[in-house]
Amino acid sequence: MENLMTNLIPLVNMIYDYSGMFFASLSHGGLLLTVGSGFTVAFVLGMVLLGGITEGILAVVRRWHGSIDDQFSNIDNLVNVIMAHQSTWSIPHDLLMQLTNNRDQLQILINKCRSTAGSPADRELRNALLKSTVGLCLLQVRVWAYGEYTADMMTADDVHLLGFLLPGETGGRHDRTNVTNITAEVKVKVINEDFIRVVVDQSAGENAAQIAHGWSPGVRYALIVIVAADGKTEVYRQHTTRLHNDIRMPDGSHGKQFIIKASFLKHVDDEPRFGNEPTFSMPLTTEDLAVALDRQHYEDFESQLQEVERQRQEIERLHAELNAKH
């Protein structure tokens, strides 16, 4: 059942993303995709076309929302393609390092989870790292690729090679519509001391008797924001195309309380309209408790030393007064 749900949720997201796309014509002859095993698969213009974009290109794009293997294949391909073009593409070094490290860690986790050595914690970590890496590719890397294309450092084929479509290839539906007035309801579950699971849904309050769950028509993104208990310090902000998200909390979150909120968006630059704002607390680990106990012992010891020093000074003062009287 766990594997069924793992594959079903990305499939639903993939169908939604695909149904919202109408593609314009493609002027180039095809796409060469280098996969992680070293094989090269060619998608040529002679294949079945859908709205002017080859089915091969669409298959690559859909894999961002496919199975674990599909998503990892796209990540691996993207890293390999970028590494092969480092001399001509100016990708930020930190971004490339993060992509490479995430890819390598994912490969280890995926292989481990396929063996008897894989634990539920390993699967949770694999799923969270996979989602965060896919989000990194679809947001930061895609924006960088569009910038390279605008600067004539990349061709349309290069963008396709990374697994992305150009903005003009989504049907030209770039007219600004009204922002969505559907309020999001966010639910959060603490998985362990580092990860939380966030579910974004339509608010039941505004749907009255006919509750419509999931994505509202025209809505493509959800913005998730997490702030500290003071209500001001923002610790996490991310746009997502998924209603179910596993999020790794930033370092230093153990034992602290946070507030989470979410908003549905038709465009990533829409003004967010947040709904409920539940609070949650991250647990402390055994190591955290041991450190806290050591710190308390140290503070108690320091306090005792200060008290001994105070008493010593008081005794010296009394001795001085007695000596003065004699």
N, C-alpha and C positions, 0 to 999 in steps of 0.2 A: 504493500500500500504506500509506503514511503517513497519508493521509486516511482510509482504511478503518479503521485502528486508532484514529485520533483519534475517529471516530464510534462505533466498536464498544464501546470501554471505557466511555464515559458511558452507552451504551445498556444494557449489562449492569448497571451500577450503578443505572440508573433502574428496570429490571425488578425488581431485588432490593428496592429501596426500596418500590416499588409493591406487591410481593407481600406485604410485611410489614404493610400498612395495611388496617384494616377500619374503615370510616367510619360514624359515627352520622348522625342526620338533621340537615338544615339547615333552619332556620326562616325564613331570609330568601329573597327572591325571586330573587336572581341576583347577577351580578358585572359591573362595568364595568371593563375593562382598557384603559388608555391606553398605547399602544405608542409607541416612539421616533419614528415618522414623524408622529405627531400624530393618527392615526386612533383611534377608540374602538370596541372590539369588545365586544358585549354577550353574556354567557352567561346565559340565563334558565333558570328552574326547569323550564320545559317541555321542556328537552333531556333526553337520556338520563341517568338517575340511576344511580349505582353506590354502594350502601350509603348513600344519602341525600345524597351530595355530588354536585353537578352535574358532568358530564363536562368542562365548560368550566373549572371550578376545578381539577379533577384535571390537566387539560392544562397549566395554568399551573404547578402544583406540579411536574409531571414535567419541565418544561423546565429546572429547575435542574440536571438530570442529563442533558440532551439534547446536541444539537450545539453547536458554538461560537456559531452564530447564536441558537440557543434560549437559551443561558445569558446571552449578552449582552443579548438582548431582555428577559429578566427583570431584569437589573441596571439597564438603562436605564429600564425601567418603574418599578422600585423607587425610583430616584433622582428621577424626575420626580414620582411621587406624593408622596414626602416633601417635595420642594421646594414642592409646591403646598399643603402643610399645615403649613408652618413656623410659622405664627402660632398653631396650636392644638396641635401635637405638639412635645414637648420633647426632640428628639433631640440628643445631645451634638454640639457644633459640630465638634470634631476628627473625630468619626466621619463626619459628613456631608461634611466637606471631603475626607476620604480616599476615601469612596465616589465623590464627584464627580470627583476627580482620576483615580482608577482608571478610571472610566467613560470619561472623555475620552481618556486614554492608550490604552485598549483600542480605542476607535473608530478612532484613528489607526493602531494596529498591525494591526487586522483589515483595514482598507482597504489598507494597505501590503502585507500578506501576500497579498492577492488580485491584486496587480500584479506585474510583472516586477522591481520594485525590492525585493521582499521577499526576505530572505536566510534561511538556516537559523537564524541567531542571532535574527533578528526573530521567527521562528515559535516558537522556544524561549521568548523573552521574552513573546510573546503568550500562550502556553499557561500559563506560570507565573503571569503576572499575572491571567489569567482564573480559574485555580483558586484563587488566594489571595483574589480578590474574591468569588467564589461562597462560599468558606468564611467570609469576613467577613459576608456577608449571612445565611447559614444559621445562624451562631452568634451573633455580637454583635447584628446588627440584629434577628434573630428574637426573641432574649431581650429586647431593648429593647421590641419590639412587644408581647410578652406582658405586660411590665410596664405599658405604656400601657393595654392592654386591662383588666388587673386594676384599674387606677386609674380606670376608666371614661372614659379620654381617647380610647379607640378603640372602635369597634364590631367585631363579628365580620366584617362586610363590609369594614371597613378593613384588617383583618389579611389577609383573602383578597385584597384589592386589591394588597397588597404581594407576593403570591405564596406565602403561608404558610397552613397549616391550623392550627387551634387544637388544643391538646393533647387536648381531649375529642373531637375529630373523628378520632382515630386508632384508634377502636374501644374506647376505655376500658380498654385493656390496660395498666394502670399498676401491677399487682401486682408486687412485687419478687420476681424469681426469683433463684436462686443466680447468683453471678458466674461468668463463663466460666473454665474451667480449661484452655482452649486457649492454648498458648504461641505467641507471634508470633515469626517469624523475619524480620529486617529486612535488606535489601540496599541498598547505596547506590552510586551512580555519580556522579562529578563531571562535570558537563556543561561548565562553564567556570569562570572565576574567581569567579563570583557565584552560580551555580545548581548544585544537586544534584538527582538523581532518586532517590527513595526508593520501594522496593517492599516492601510488608508481606505476608507469607504465613504459613500455618500451619507450625509447626516440623515438619520431617520426622522428628525423633528420637522424638516422642511418638506418631506415627502408624504406626510400625513398617513392615510390608510394604505396608500400604494407605494411601498418602499422599493426603490430601485437601487440595487447594490452595484458596486463596481464603478466603471468609468461612465461618466456622463457623456452624451453625444458631443463631439467636437473637442473634448478634453483629451490632451495627449500627455500631460505631465502632472506630476505631483511634487510640490516643494515640501521637504521635511526639514524642520528647524528644531534644534535642541538647545536650550539655554540652561544656565546654572540656576540654583534655587533662588538667587537674588533677582531673577527675572530679567536681567540685563546682559550678563556675560554669555555670548553665543559661543557654543563649543562645537556645533555641527550644523551645516547648511548644505543641502544637496538636492538637485533636481533628479527625479527618477521617472522611468517609464513603467515602473512596476508598482502594483498595489501591495505586494508582500516584499518586505526588505529586511535582511539581516544586516545590522549595523554594528561595527566595532567601535566602541566608545574610546575617546582619546585617553592617552596615558594620564594617570592621576585621578581617574574617575571612581576608583574603588571607595566604597563607603560614603559616597556623596549623593545628594538628591538633585534631580533634574526635572525640567518641564519640557514637554514635547508638544509640537503643534504641526499642522499640515494644511496645505492649500492646493486645490485643483487649479491648473493653469491651461489655457489654450495655447499660449505662447510663453516661452521661458522668461520674457521680460514683462509679463503682466504684473499688475499690482496684486500681491497675494491677499487672499481673504481667508483668514484662519478660522477654524471652528473651535472645538473643545481643546483644552490644554491640560491633559492629565499629568500628574507627577509620578515619578518612579525613583527608586533608590538602587544604586549598584552595590552588591554585597562586597564584604571584605574577604580576602583569602586568608588561609592559615598563616601565610608569610606576612601579610599585612598586620595580622593580630600579633605575631611575634615581634615585628618591628615596633609596633605601638607599645608592647609590653616592655621591650628594651628601652625605648625612649622614656617611658614612665619611670622605670628603675633609675635611669640616668638622671632624670629631672629630680626624683626623690633624693638621690645621692647628692646632687648639687645643692639641693635645699638643706640637707643635713650638714654639708660642709659649711654653708653660709651661716647656719645657726651656731655651729661650733666656733666659727671665727668670731661671730657676734659675742658669744659668751666669753671667749678668750679676751677680746678687747674690753669687755665689761669688768673682768677680773683684774686686768692690768690697770684699768682706771681706778678701781677700788684700792688696789695696792698703792697706787700713786697717792691717793688721798690720805691713806693711813700713814705712809711715809712722811707726807707733808706735815701731819699733826705731830709727829715725833721729831 
